[in-house]
């Protein structure tokens, strides 16, 4: 279902609260929901962007062995190739349900095309429509400030491992959603199932 080719179907999806499944980002990029067949390309993109060190990050402790939040996994596509990825993960922040954003990755040759910004904006819009109250992440404060993220909303929270406090950021999608949140952030996503003798797939 493509927004600019099937406007009637796109309007129905928007009315249902999910927006177009595939929406224009620019003259040659599109954002759509991730599909099962995208996994290999997504993982290769993340490997190129972060290398094996991505599995050692503190944020990974909240994702490993779990599924991302329903309806909140996206890819950016150019000419049939996946050039961007973003997923959100269910967490509990001091007894408050929340989301963890990331990892966000964009193909090196496309990093000046606004793909990352479009993915974040699209994801936050979807999260609001799905009724989520807040989002947190570990990332570059100047970059994420444009979306409203700041350190103050998560100042009383701590992650399951070391992290630079200046890079631990939060955003309230609903005013007051993190107002009294304090304590440890824990992953609450559905646990991945695996077949016998099949290794558990890493999340990041």
C-alpha positions as CSV (number, residue, x, y, z in Angstrom):
1,X,0.0,0.0,0.0
2,X,1.7,3.1,-1.3
3,X,0.5,6.5,-0.2
4,X,1.0,8.4,-3.4
5,X,-0.2,5.5,-5.6
6,X,-3.3,4.4,-3.7
7,X,-4.6,7.5,-1.9
8,X,-7.9,5.9,-1.0
9,X,-6.2,3.0,0.8
10,X,-3.7,5.4,2.4
11,X,-6.6,7.5,3.7
12,X,-8.2,4.4,5.3
13,X,-4.9,3.6,7.0
14,X,-4.6,7.1,8.3
15,X,-8.2,7.1,9.6
16,X,-7.4,3.9,11.5
17,X,-4.7,5.8,13.3
18,X,-1.5,4.3,11.7
19,X,-0.9,6.7,8.9
20,X,0.3,5.5,5.5
21,X,2.2,2.2,5.5
22,X,4.6,3.7,3.0
23,X,5.1,7.4,3.0
24,X,7.3,9.7,0.9
25,X,10.4,11.1,2.6
26,X,11.9,12.7,-0.5
27,X,12.1,12.2,-4.2
28,X,13.7,8.7,-3.8
29,X,13.2,7.5,-0.2
30,X,10.2,5.9,1.5
31,X,9.5,4.8,5.1
32,X,7.5,1.7,5.8
33,X,6.9,-0.8,8.5
34,X,9.6,-3.5,8.8
35,X,8.7,-6.9,7.3
36,X,10.1,-10.3,8.2
37,X,12.1,-10.5,5.0
38,X,13.9,-7.3,6.0
39,X,15.8,-8.8,8.9
40,X,19.0,-9.8,7.0
41,X,19.3,-6.4,5.3
42,X,18.6,-4.6,8.6
43,X,21.2,-6.6,10.5
44,X,23.8,-6.0,7.7
45,X,23.1,-2.2,7.9
46,X,23.5,-2.2,11.7
47,X,26.7,-4.1,11.4
48,X,28.1,-1.6,8.9
49,X,26.9,1.3,11.1
50,X,28.0,0.1,14.6
51,X,30.1,-3.1,14.2
52,X,30.1,-5.9,16.8
53,X,30.4,-3.3,19.6
54,X,26.7,-2.7,19.3
55,X,26.0,-5.9,21.3
56,X,28.0,-4.6,24.2
57,X,26.0,-1.3,24.7
58,X,24.0,-0.9,27.8
59,X,20.8,-0.3,25.8
60,X,21.2,-3.8,24.3
61,X,20.5,-5.2,27.8
62,X,17.0,-3.9,27.4
63,X,16.5,-5.4,24.0
64,X,18.4,-8.7,23.9
65,X,16.1,-11.8,23.7
66,X,13.0,-9.7,23.2
67,X,10.7,-8.5,20.5
68,X,10.4,-4.8,19.7
69,X,7.1,-2.9,20.4
70,X,4.3,-3.9,18.2
71,X,3.8,-1.5,15.2
72,X,7.0,0.4,16.0
73,X,9.7,-1.1,13.7
74,X,10.5,0.9,10.5
75,X,12.8,0.9,7.5
76,X,13.7,3.5,5.0
77,X,13.9,2.2,1.4
78,X,15.6,3.6,-1.7
79,X,15.3,1.8,-5.0
80,X,14.3,-1.4,-3.2
81,X,17.3,-1.4,-0.8
82,X,17.0,-0.8,2.9
83,X,19.0,2.3,3.8
84,X,17.6,3.1,7.2
85,X,16.2,1.3,10.3
86,X,14.6,2.3,13.5
87,X,12.8,0.2,16.2
88,X,11.3,1.0,19.6
89,X,11.3,-1.4,22.6
90,X,8.9,-1.8,25.5
91,X,10.5,-0.9,28.9
92,X,9.4,-0.2,32.4
93,X,10.8,3.0,33.8
94,X,10.3,3.1,37.6
95,X,7.0,1.3,37.3
96,X,6.0,3.5,34.3
97,X,5.5,1.8,30.9
98,X,7.7,3.5,28.4
99,X,9.6,2.9,25.1
100,X,13.3,2.7,24.3
101,X,14.2,4.2,20.9
102,X,17.0,2.6,18.9
103,X,19.1,1.7,17.3
104,X,18.8,4.3,14.6
105,X,21.0,3.6,11.6
106,X,21.3,5.1,8.1
107,X,23.4,3.9,5.2
108,X,26.6,6.0,5.1
109,X,26.0,7.3,1.6
110,X,22.5,8.5,2.6
111,X,23.3,10.3,5.9
112,X,22.8,13.8,4.5
113,X,19.3,13.1,3.1
114,X,17.3,13.5,6.3
115,X,16.5,9.8,6.6
116,X,17.3,9.6,10.3
117,X,15.2,12.6,11.1
118,X,12.3,11.3,9.1
119,X,12.5,7.9,10.8
120,X,12.4,9.4,14.3
121,X,9.6,11.8,13.4
122,X,7.6,8.9,11.9
123,X,8.2,6.7,14.8
124,X,7.3,9.2,17.5
125,X,4.1,10.1,15.6
126,X,3.1,6.4,15.5
127,X,4.0,5.9,19.2
128,X,1.6,8.8,20.1
129,X,-1.2,7.3,18.0
130,X,-0.7,3.9,19.7
131,X,-1.1,5.6,23.1
132,X,2.4,5.4,24.5
133,X,3.2,8.0,27.1
134,X,7.0,8.4,26.8
135,X,10.2,7.5,25.0
136,X,13.8,7.3,26.2
137,X,17.1,6.7,24.4
138,X,20.9,6.8,24.7
139,X,22.2,9.1,22.1
140,X,23.6,12.5,21.0
141,X,21.8,15.2,23.0
142,X,22.2,18.0,20.4
143,X,20.8,15.8,17.6
144,X,17.8,14.5,19.6
145,X,17.0,17.9,21.2
146,X,15.3,18.8,17.9
147,X,12.6,16.2,18.6
148,X,12.1,17.4,22.2
149,X,14.4,14.9,24.0
150,X,16.2,16.1,27.2
151,X,18.0,14.7,30.2
152,X,15.6,16.1,32.8
153,X,12.7,13.6,32.2
154,X,14.9,10.6,33.0
155,X,17.2,12.3,35.6
156,X,15.9,9.9,38.4
157,X,16.1,6.8,36.3
158,X,19.1,4.5,35.8
159,X,20.0,1.9,33.2
160,X,21.3,-1.7,33.7
161,X,24.9,-0.7,33.0
162,X,27.2,2.3,32.5
163,X,26.1,5.2,30.4
164,X,27.1,8.9,30.0
165,X,24.3,10.8,31.9
166,X,24.4,13.5,29.2
167,X,23.4,10.9,26.6
168,X,20.5,9.4,28.5
169,X,17.5,11.3,27.3
170,X,13.7,11.2,27.6
171,X,10.6,12.6,26.0
172,X,7.1,12.8,27.4
173,X,4.5,12.1,24.7
174,X,1.9,12.7,27.4
175,X,2.5,15.5,29.8
176,X,3.6,14.0,33.2
177,X,4.2,10.5,31.9
178,X,7.6,10.5,33.5
179,X,6.9,13.0,36.2
180,X,7.6,10.8,39.2
181,X,9.5,8.0,37.5
182,X,12.6,6.8,39.4
183,X,14.7,3.7,39.7
184,X,15.9,1.1,37.3
185,X,14.8,0.8,33.7
186,X,14.0,-2.8,32.7
187,X,13.1,-4.5,29.4
188,X,9.5,-5.7,29.2
189,X,9.2,-6.8,25.6
190,X,7.8,-10.2,24.7
191,X,10.5,-12.8,24.9
192,X,11.7,-14.3,21.6
193,X,10.9,-17.9,20.9
194,X,13.5,-20.2,19.3
195,X,13.4,-23.6,17.7
196,X,15.4,-26.4,19.3
197,X,19.1,-26.2,18.5
198,X,18.6,-22.7,17.0
199,X,20.7,-19.9,18.7
200,X,18.7,-17.0,20.1
201,X,18.9,-14.1,17.7
202,X,20.4,-10.9,19.2
203,X,18.1,-8.0,19.2
204,X,20.1,-4.9,18.2
